[in-house]
Amino acid sequence: MYQVRRPSRSTFETVRGQRYHLREWGTPHPDRPPLWLLHGWMDVSASWQFVVDALAHERHCIAPDWRGFGLTRSAHLEDDPHGPPPYGEADHYLFADYLGDLDFLVVRLNQRLGRAPDAPIDLVGHSMGGNVAMLYAGVRPARVRRLVNLEGFGLPATRPEQAPRRYAAWMDELHQLAQGELTLKTYPGLEGVAQRLMKTNRRLPEDRARWLAQHWARPVDPGVPDGEWRILGDPAHKVRSSQLYRLDEVLAVYGAIAAPVLAVEASDDSLAQWFPRGEHSLAEYHRRLQAVPRCHIARVEDAGHMLHHDQPQRVAALIEAHLDAPDGTDAPLHGRAD
């Protein structure tokens, strides 16, 4: 089993009808803003453990489980400390809610730490969390000091005439969810979950996979720990958004980002794998990043989309170099991280 270098602690905050689970590491420092770590779709806050362990210096890190993931649950429902949490009756999730949740959480944690409610933070996001981080930094530019985006590529551009079919597909999937046709798989025991993680990511070592598995899933029946395990996620996340991805709006938000941004990508071209017909591409992503006033791009070799699992030391070094750069300068590391 993976040996944790810096143990985390769990705290909970109730915001916007959600009892949010926050994983925290390190001790608050009056001269250093907290580092917020935002996980991706179908992931959990524990996903950041390997990067936190790889940091050269201790930081106060805060990682939420997004609504409908991990140990975050509807505030009005009782939790089972051993089984999957009750996520509530939502039948779909809106991307804007992640921005709202983050805004409330940042204010709440700043107040708890004795900081001004709008005091700036450092922000790192992976995949969906990277997309949230980029938009948040443009919507609340004064609240983000520095930002690192790990493969938060955004989505393919859309056209208004796609709206009728998108709404129809969304409603069809609502029916599928209601009829039990959209579900999350279960896996045979902790070992089955670990094997699933390694199948998805060929670079993930077994010790890390087994450690992640205990945070990524729980037994369906707490009394049968060797039975089937269920991913800690709400099946409603499988319902696609009813809203088109409006690239013009996204670029306008990117243009409002005041923080220096480090966009980190893996040597494996995830976009080419996900969109073989070219609906989105690395070249298009780089074009979009030109809208960000201060942005550098870094690449991590021998890594895939879960680069913070594949190369945590290299990712941690990039993050620290960017966060510790003198004020008024951009990230000193760009190009390859060999």
C-alpha beads as a LAMMPS data file, in Angstrom:
LAMMPS data file: protein, C-alpha beads

338 atoms
337 bonds

1 atom types
1 bond types

-500.0 500.0 xlo xhi
-500.0 500.0 ylo yhi
-500.0 500.0 zlo zhi

Masses

1 110.0

Atoms # bond

1 1 1 0.000 0.000 0.000
2 1 1 1.163 3.530 -0.765
3 1 1 2.727 5.244 2.248
4 1 1 1.317 8.718 2.775
5 1 1 3.928 11.354 3.573
6 1 1 1.557 14.156 4.549
7 1 1 -1.719 12.899 6.091
8 1 1 -4.905 14.813 5.363
9 1 1 -7.759 15.720 7.668
10 1 1 -11.444 15.952 6.779
11 1 1 -13.552 19.019 7.491
12 1 1 -17.115 19.812 6.445
13 1 1 -18.869 23.016 5.441
14 1 1 -22.546 23.410 4.552
15 1 1 -23.058 25.725 1.592
16 1 1 -25.854 26.002 -0.975
17 1 1 -27.715 22.972 0.336
18 1 1 -24.648 20.729 0.222
19 1 1 -22.633 19.307 3.112
20 1 1 -19.259 19.720 1.464
21 1 1 -16.378 17.440 2.341
22 1 1 -13.016 19.217 2.317
23 1 1 -9.694 17.416 2.538
24 1 1 -7.010 19.604 4.091
25 1 1 -3.257 19.252 4.426
26 1 1 -0.712 21.402 6.237
27 1 1 -0.979 24.394 8.532
28 1 1 -2.283 27.825 7.537
29 1 1 0.473 30.401 7.104
30 1 1 -0.240 34.115 7.501
31 1 1 2.124 35.081 4.658
32 1 1 1.025 32.438 2.153
33 1 1 -2.463 32.036 0.674
34 1 1 -4.129 28.623 0.880
35 1 1 -3.724 26.384 -2.141
36 1 1 -7.054 25.082 -3.442
37 1 1 -6.948 21.814 -5.431
38 1 1 -9.944 21.041 -7.665
39 1 1 -10.466 17.475 -8.883
40 1 1 -11.961 16.381 -12.183
41 1 1 -15.099 14.547 -13.288
42 1 1 -15.665 11.173 -11.603
43 1 1 -12.771 11.803 -9.242
44 1 1 -12.381 12.739 -5.576
45 1 1 -10.302 15.078 -3.433
46 1 1 -7.944 12.263 -2.368
47 1 1 -6.684 12.253 -5.945
48 1 1 -4.306 15.074 -4.942
49 1 1 -2.482 13.100 -2.229
50 1 1 0.477 12.143 -4.416
51 1 1 1.103 15.740 -5.508
52 1 1 0.782 17.053 -1.942
53 1 1 3.300 14.441 -0.805
54 1 1 5.668 15.502 -3.597
55 1 1 5.688 19.212 -2.718
56 1 1 9.114 20.333 -1.556
57 1 1 7.602 22.560 1.124
58 1 1 4.507 22.165 3.241
59 1 1 1.520 24.270 2.197
60 1 1 -1.982 24.599 3.529
61 1 1 -3.889 22.758 0.806
62 1 1 -7.675 22.477 0.554
63 1 1 -9.392 20.040 -1.809
64 1 1 -13.188 19.763 -1.959
65 1 1 -15.194 16.787 -3.156
66 1 1 -17.442 18.427 -5.741
67 1 1 -21.201 18.091 -5.267
68 1 1 -22.276 14.598 -6.239
69 1 1 -18.775 13.160 -5.727
70 1 1 -16.834 11.655 -2.859
71 1 1 -18.158 12.372 0.611
72 1 1 -20.060 15.563 -0.243
73 1 1 -23.809 15.034 0.096
74 1 1 -27.115 16.822 0.278
75 1 1 -27.213 18.705 3.562
76 1 1 -30.686 17.492 4.556
77 1 1 -29.843 13.763 4.292
78 1 1 -28.203 11.584 6.919
79 1 1 -24.844 10.057 6.032
80 1 1 -23.800 6.431 6.418
81 1 1 -20.189 6.541 7.640
82 1 1 -19.428 3.218 5.962
83 1 1 -21.564 3.172 2.816
84 1 1 -21.849 5.489 -0.178
85 1 1 -23.263 8.912 0.801
86 1 1 -26.778 9.978 -0.197
87 1 1 -26.291 12.484 -3.000
88 1 1 -29.933 13.604 -3.055
89 1 1 -32.573 13.697 -5.738
90 1 1 -30.815 15.773 -8.405
91 1 1 -31.247 14.271 -11.867
92 1 1 -28.574 16.440 -13.522
93 1 1 -25.779 18.836 -12.617
94 1 1 -25.143 22.361 -13.894
95 1 1 -21.568 23.508 -14.453
96 1 1 -22.307 26.947 -13.016
97 1 1 -23.043 25.330 -9.653
98 1 1 -19.371 24.398 -9.304
99 1 1 -18.497 28.086 -9.615
100 1 1 -21.138 29.025 -7.051
101 1 1 -20.023 26.300 -4.652
102 1 1 -16.374 27.305 -4.944
103 1 1 -17.219 30.962 -4.342
104 1 1 -19.123 30.163 -1.140
105 1 1 -16.413 27.764 0.042
106 1 1 -13.603 30.261 -0.531
107 1 1 -15.457 32.918 1.472
108 1 1 -16.263 30.440 4.249
109 1 1 -12.696 29.125 4.524
110 1 1 -11.185 32.598 4.359
111 1 1 -13.375 33.616 7.274
112 1 1 -12.503 30.486 9.200
113 1 1 -8.790 31.223 8.651
114 1 1 -9.168 34.807 9.822
115 1 1 -8.677 36.224 6.320
116 1 1 -10.810 38.784 4.538
117 1 1 -13.718 37.067 2.722
118 1 1 -12.343 38.097 -0.672
119 1 1 -8.660 37.487 0.142
120 1 1 -6.886 35.910 -2.853
121 1 1 -6.097 32.215 -3.063
122 1 1 -3.836 30.028 -5.185
123 1 1 -5.768 27.661 -7.426
124 1 1 -4.917 24.374 -9.155
125 1 1 -7.457 22.348 -11.114
126 1 1 -7.356 19.117 -13.081
127 1 1 -9.582 18.372 -16.086
128 1 1 -13.103 19.507 -15.139
129 1 1 -11.571 21.151 -12.089
130 1 1 -9.163 22.981 -14.386
131 1 1 -12.106 24.292 -16.399
132 1 1 -13.774 25.469 -13.184
133 1 1 -10.534 27.148 -12.080
134 1 1 -10.133 29.026 -15.371
135 1 1 -13.689 30.347 -15.334
136 1 1 -13.580 31.240 -11.650
137 1 1 -10.355 33.187 -12.139
138 1 1 -12.020 35.236 -14.880
139 1 1 -15.271 35.799 -13.003
140 1 1 -13.540 36.630 -9.691
141 1 1 -10.143 37.917 -10.884
142 1 1 -9.273 39.627 -7.596
143 1 1 -9.705 36.383 -5.661
144 1 1 -7.090 34.295 -7.521
145 1 1 -3.408 35.125 -7.049
146 1 1 -1.938 32.385 -9.277
147 1 1 -3.495 29.542 -11.228
148 1 1 -2.325 26.181 -12.572
149 1 1 -4.561 24.350 -15.060
150 1 1 -3.816 20.631 -15.527
151 1 1 -5.441 19.530 -18.780
152 1 1 -8.612 21.567 -18.357
153 1 1 -9.098 21.783 -22.116
154 1 1 -12.712 22.928 -22.293
155 1 1 -15.155 21.341 -24.724
156 1 1 -15.648 21.436 -28.490
157 1 1 -17.178 24.639 -29.782
158 1 1 -20.902 24.483 -30.574
159 1 1 -23.326 26.263 -32.883
160 1 1 -26.772 27.661 -31.961
161 1 1 -28.513 25.299 -34.390
162 1 1 -27.333 22.368 -32.245
163 1 1 -29.592 23.500 -29.375
164 1 1 -32.795 21.601 -30.305
165 1 1 -31.027 18.247 -30.498
166 1 1 -29.047 18.974 -27.345
167 1 1 -32.174 19.718 -25.322
168 1 1 -33.851 16.591 -26.712
169 1 1 -30.837 14.424 -25.842
170 1 1 -30.772 15.887 -22.340
171 1 1 -34.451 15.067 -21.776
172 1 1 -33.973 11.565 -23.180
173 1 1 -31.161 10.971 -20.708
174 1 1 -33.297 12.255 -17.823
175 1 1 -35.783 9.494 -18.697
176 1 1 -32.977 6.934 -18.917
177 1 1 -31.739 7.926 -15.470
178 1 1 -35.240 7.742 -13.994
179 1 1 -35.663 4.265 -15.468
180 1 1 -32.364 3.057 -13.990
181 1 1 -30.616 2.820 -17.357
182 1 1 -27.826 5.252 -16.446
183 1 1 -25.840 3.720 -13.630
184 1 1 -22.295 3.424 -12.350
185 1 1 -20.648 0.022 -12.397
186 1 1 -19.823 -1.884 -9.249
187 1 1 -16.580 -3.776 -8.756
188 1 1 -15.643 -6.938 -6.831
189 1 1 -14.012 -5.697 -3.664
190 1 1 -11.218 -3.204 -3.131
191 1 1 -9.012 -5.169 -5.480
192 1 1 -11.574 -4.895 -8.254
193 1 1 -11.642 -1.098 -7.867
194 1 1 -7.836 -0.954 -7.949
195 1 1 -7.751 -3.071 -11.106
196 1 1 -10.292 -0.739 -12.715
197 1 1 -8.075 2.275 -11.940
198 1 1 -5.008 0.559 -13.391
199 1 1 -6.923 -0.508 -16.492
200 1 1 -7.902 3.099 -17.130
201 1 1 -4.392 4.383 -16.441
202 1 1 -1.604 2.030 -17.508
203 1 1 1.017 4.106 -15.664
204 1 1 -0.667 3.927 -12.252
205 1 1 1.403 1.716 -9.898
206 1 1 -0.460 -0.914 -7.925
207 1 1 0.323 0.617 -4.537
208 1 1 -1.153 3.961 -5.586
209 1 1 -4.142 2.255 -7.191
210 1 1 -4.957 0.336 -4.020
211 1 1 -4.630 3.488 -1.914
212 1 1 -6.851 5.484 -4.262
213 1 1 -9.429 2.699 -4.460
214 1 1 -10.356 3.020 -0.775
215 1 1 -11.153 6.714 -1.301
216 1 1 -12.697 6.381 -4.764
217 1 1 -15.299 3.753 -3.803
218 1 1 -17.055 2.080 -0.859
219 1 1 -18.760 -1.272 -0.268
220 1 1 -22.375 -1.366 -1.434
221 1 1 -23.123 -3.264 1.797
222 1 1 -20.870 -2.022 4.613
223 1 1 -21.344 -5.362 6.332
224 1 1 -19.755 -7.190 3.398
225 1 1 -16.423 -5.435 2.771
226 1 1 -15.350 -8.155 0.344
227 1 1 -18.515 -7.805 -1.731
228 1 1 -19.344 -5.319 -4.476
229 1 1 -17.931 -1.794 -4.254
230 1 1 -19.561 1.302 -5.736
231 1 1 -17.819 4.412 -7.049
232 1 1 -18.396 7.492 -4.883
233 1 1 -20.259 9.430 -7.518
234 1 1 -23.850 10.225 -8.420
235 1 1 -25.080 8.492 -11.621
236 1 1 -26.836 11.764 -12.464
237 1 1 -23.427 13.064 -13.522
238 1 1 -23.784 10.862 -16.607
239 1 1 -26.629 13.054 -17.880
240 1 1 -25.133 15.482 -20.353
241 1 1 -25.594 19.216 -19.925
242 1 1 -28.625 20.805 -21.514
243 1 1 -26.483 23.858 -22.275
244 1 1 -24.268 24.274 -25.313
245 1 1 -20.599 25.112 -24.738
246 1 1 -20.463 28.770 -25.739
247 1 1 -16.888 29.410 -26.757
248 1 1 -17.351 33.161 -27.182
249 1 1 -18.411 33.417 -23.542
250 1 1 -15.510 31.252 -22.387
251 1 1 -12.964 33.367 -24.251
252 1 1 -14.457 36.544 -22.776
253 1 1 -13.980 35.069 -19.297
254 1 1 -10.425 33.957 -20.139
255 1 1 -9.663 37.536 -21.163
256 1 1 -10.696 38.771 -17.703
257 1 1 -8.207 36.532 -15.831
258 1 1 -5.741 38.711 -13.926
259 1 1 -3.647 35.915 -12.388
260 1 1 -0.607 34.440 -14.109
261 1 1 -1.689 31.073 -15.528
262 1 1 0.403 27.953 -16.046
263 1 1 -1.347 25.502 -18.390
264 1 1 0.139 22.042 -17.959
265 1 1 -0.459 19.243 -20.461
266 1 1 0.704 15.634 -20.676
267 1 1 2.847 14.141 -23.422
268 1 1 -0.048 11.833 -24.354
269 1 1 -2.451 13.818 -26.524
270 1 1 -5.728 13.230 -24.680
271 1 1 -7.756 15.415 -27.031
272 1 1 -6.696 13.373 -30.061
273 1 1 -7.871 10.228 -28.243
274 1 1 -11.202 11.701 -27.142
275 1 1 -12.008 13.488 -30.398
276 1 1 -10.554 11.418 -33.257
277 1 1 -12.702 13.326 -35.760
278 1 1 -11.101 16.604 -34.757
279 1 1 -14.000 18.245 -32.896
280 1 1 -11.394 19.569 -30.447
281 1 1 -7.604 19.503 -30.575
282 1 1 -4.468 20.584 -28.768
283 1 1 -3.885 23.242 -31.415
284 1 1 -7.387 24.652 -30.808
285 1 1 -6.778 24.623 -27.047
286 1 1 -3.539 26.563 -27.517
287 1 1 -5.393 29.052 -29.680
288 1 1 -7.928 29.602 -26.901
289 1 1 -5.187 30.151 -24.344
290 1 1 -4.041 33.162 -26.340
291 1 1 -7.048 34.960 -24.857
292 1 1 -5.486 34.651 -21.366
293 1 1 -3.439 37.803 -20.684
294 1 1 -0.568 36.026 -18.883
295 1 1 -0.263 32.341 -19.740
296 1 1 2.603 29.894 -20.147
297 1 1 2.336 26.282 -21.289
298 1 1 4.292 23.379 -19.775
299 1 1 4.394 19.746 -20.858
300 1 1 5.022 16.727 -18.637
301 1 1 6.698 13.828 -20.400
302 1 1 5.714 10.172 -19.966
303 1 1 2.260 11.091 -18.674
304 1 1 -1.376 10.808 -19.664
305 1 1 -4.486 12.705 -18.651
306 1 1 -4.050 11.702 -14.983
307 1 1 -0.628 13.346 -15.000
308 1 1 -0.833 14.161 -11.288
309 1 1 -0.904 10.403 -10.680
310 1 1 1.635 9.507 -13.356
311 1 1 4.321 12.080 -12.510
312 1 1 3.436 13.712 -9.179
313 1 1 6.994 14.936 -8.535
314 1 1 7.168 16.732 -11.878
315 1 1 3.695 18.194 -11.509
316 1 1 4.451 19.332 -7.946
317 1 1 7.675 21.008 -9.101
318 1 1 5.814 22.915 -11.816
319 1 1 3.125 24.018 -9.379
320 1 1 5.622 25.233 -6.781
321 1 1 7.767 27.065 -9.316
322 1 1 4.713 28.903 -10.598
323 1 1 3.281 29.712 -7.178
324 1 1 6.646 30.849 -5.782
325 1 1 7.622 33.059 -8.723
326 1 1 8.188 36.677 -7.625
327 1 1 5.173 38.939 -7.934
328 1 1 5.043 40.647 -11.290
329 1 1 6.674 37.749 -13.115
330 1 1 5.229 34.849 -15.031
331 1 1 5.948 31.174 -14.477
332 1 1 9.709 30.546 -14.762
333 1 1 9.150 26.985 -15.984
334 1 1 7.658 26.487 -19.395
335 1 1 8.162 24.027 -22.206
336 1 1 9.039 20.491 -21.147
337 1 1 9.204 19.055 -17.644
338 1 1 11.473 16.093 -18.295

Bonds

1 1 1 2
2 1 2 3
3 1 3 4
4 1 4 5
5 1 5 6
6 1 6 7
7 1 7 8
8 1 8 9
9 1 9 10
10 1 10 11
11 1 11 12
12 1 12 13
13 1 13 14
14 1 14 15
15 1 15 16
16 1 16 17
17 1 17 18
18 1 18 19
19 1 19 20
20 1 20 21
21 1 21 22
22 1 22 23
23 1 23 24
24 1 24 25
25 1 25 26
26 1 26 27
27 1 27 28
28 1 28 29
29 1 29 30
30 1 30 31
31 1 31 32
32 1 32 33
33 1 33 34
34 1 34 35
35 1 35 36
36 1 36 37
37 1 37 38
38 1 38 39
39 1 39 40
40 1 40 41
41 1 41 42
42 1 42 43
43 1 43 44
44 1 44 45
45 1 45 46
46 1 46 47
47 1 47 48
48 1 48 49
49 1 49 50
50 1 50 51
51 1 51 52
52 1 52 53
53 1 53 54
54 1 54 55
55 1 55 56
56 1 56 57
57 1 57 58
58 1 58 59
59 1 59 60
60 1 60 61
61 1 61 62
62 1 62 63
63 1 63 64
64 1 64 65
65 1 65 66
66 1 66 67
67 1 67 68
68 1 68 69
69 1 69 70
70 1 70 71
71 1 71 72
72 1 72 73
73 1 73 74
74 1 74 75
75 1 75 76
76 1 76 77
77 1 77 78
78 1 78 79
79 1 79 80
80 1 80 81
81 1 81 82
82 1 82 83
83 1 83 84
84 1 84 85
85 1 85 86
86 1 86 87
87 1 87 88
88 1 88 89
89 1 89 90
90 1 90 91
91 1 91 92
92 1 92 93
93 1 93 94
94 1 94 95
95 1 95 96
96 1 96 97
97 1 97 98
98 1 98 99
99 1 99 100
100 1 100 101
101 1 101 102
102 1 102 103
103 1 103 104
104 1 104 105
105 1 105 106
106 1 106 107
107 1 107 108
108 1 108 109
109 1 109 110
110 1 110 111
111 1 111 112
112 1 112 113
113 1 113 114
114 1 114 115
115 1 115 116
116 1 116 117
117 1 117 118
118 1 118 119
119 1 119 120
120 1 120 121
121 1 121 122
122 1 122 123
123 1 123 124
124 1 124 125
125 1 125 126
126 1 126 127
127 1 127 128
128 1 128 129
129 1 129 130
130 1 130 131
131 1 131 132
132 1 132 133
133 1 133 134
134 1 134 135
135 1 135 136
136 1 136 137
137 1 137 138
138 1 138 139
139 1 139 140
140 1 140 141
141 1 141 142
142 1 142 143
143 1 143 144
144 1 144 145
145 1 145 146
146 1 146 147
147 1 147 148
148 1 148 149
149 1 149 150
150 1 150 151
151 1 151 152
152 1 152 153
153 1 153 154
154 1 154 155
155 1 155 156
156 1 156 157
157 1 157 158
158 1 158 159
159 1 159 160
160 1 160 161
161 1 161 162
162 1 162 163
163 1 163 164
164 1 164 165
165 1 165 166
166 1 166 167
167 1 167 168
168 1 168 169
169 1 169 170
170 1 170 171
171 1 171 172
172 1 172 173
173 1 173 174
174 1 174 175
175 1 175 176
176 1 176 177
177 1 177 178
178 1 178 179
179 1 179 180
180 1 180 181
181 1 181 182
182 1 182 183
183 1 183 184
184 1 184 185
185 1 185 186
186 1 186 187
187 1 187 188
188 1 188 189
189 1 189 190
190 1 190 191
191 1 191 192
192 1 192 193
193 1 193 194
194 1 194 195
195 1 195 196
196 1 196 197
197 1 197 198
198 1 198 199
199 1 199 200
200 1 200 201
201 1 201 202
202 1 202 203
203 1 203 204
204 1 204 205
205 1 205 206
206 1 206 207
207 1 207 208
208 1 208 209
209 1 209 210
210 1 210 211
211 1 211 212
212 1 212 213
213 1 213 214
214 1 214 215
215 1 215 216
216 1 216 217
217 1 217 218
218 1 218 219
219 1 219 220
220 1 220 221
221 1 221 222
222 1 222 223
223 1 223 224
224 1 224 225
225 1 225 226
226 1 226 227
227 1 227 228
228 1 228 229
229 1 229 230
230 1 230 231
231 1 231 232
232 1 232 233
233 1 233 234
234 1 234 235
235 1 235 236
236 1 236 237
237 1 237 238
238 1 238 239
239 1 239 240
240 1 240 241
241 1 241 242
242 1 242 243
243 1 243 244
244 1 244 245
245 1 245 246
246 1 246 247
247 1 247 248
248 1 248 249
249 1 249 250
250 1 250 251
251 1 251 252
252 1 252 253
253 1 253 254
254 1 254 255
255 1 255 256
256 1 256 257
257 1 257 258
258 1 258 259
259 1 259 260
260 1 260 261
261 1 261 262
262 1 262 263
263 1 263 264
264 1 264 265
265 1 265 266
266 1 266 267
267 1 267 268
268 1 268 269
269 1 269 270
270 1 270 271
271 1 271 272
272 1 272 273
273 1 273 274
274 1 274 275
275 1 275 276
276 1 276 277
277 1 277 278
278 1 278 279
279 1 279 280
280 1 280 281
281 1 281 282
282 1 282 283
283 1 283 284
284 1 284 285
285 1 285 286
286 1 286 287
287 1 287 288
288 1 288 289
289 1 289 290
290 1 290 291
291 1 291 292
292 1 292 293
293 1 293 294
294 1 294 295
295 1 295 296
296 1 296 297
297 1 297 298
298 1 298 299
299 1 299 300
300 1 300 301
301 1 301 302
302 1 302 303
303 1 303 304
304 1 304 305
305 1 305 306
306 1 306 307
307 1 307 308
308 1 308 309
309 1 309 310
310 1 310 311
311 1 311 312
312 1 312 313
313 1 313 314
314 1 314 315
315 1 315 316
316 1 316 317
317 1 317 318
318 1 318 319
319 1 319 320
320 1 320 321
321 1 321 322
322 1 322 323
323 1 323 324
324 1 324 325
325 1 325 326
326 1 326 327
327 1 327 328
328 1 328 329
329 1 329 330
330 1 330 331
331 1 331 332
332 1 332 333
333 1 333 334
334 1 334 335
335 1 335 336
336 1 336 337
337 1 337 338
